[in-house]
Amino acid sequence: MVNQADEFNRARIRMAGDIRAVIADGEDPLKAAADVSSERFAVARAKFAEKLGSARARLADASQAAVATARRTAAATDGYVHGNPWTVIGIAAAAGMLIGVLAARR
């Protein structure tokens, strides 16, 4: 499970870097438009589209990793709850009492 968290964090960091690159590359089309050079604008637009596509692909990869991790965690939790129902009931009751006490104090 720790390995999955590390994988998710690496994907998140790569995605953040890609988004920063897309933002930085977004300045090129604006500069090209200011110069009114259609050739430079087309090149900048193509570069921006490429970076945007890369960022979307990485976002999709990170999303798939997050969904897979969430499903595995949910399956493990479900297995624990079904295997130890009284423990879970006790923990839920204790948490409920704690929340009740804290709410009553305010």
Protein Blocks (a to p, Z undefined) as FASTA:
>chain_A
ZZmmmmmmmmmmmmmmmmmmmmmmmmmmmmmmmnopaklmmmmmmmmmmmmmmmmmmmmm
mmmmmmmmmmmmmmmmmmmmmmmmmlmmmmmmmmmmmmmmmmmmZZ
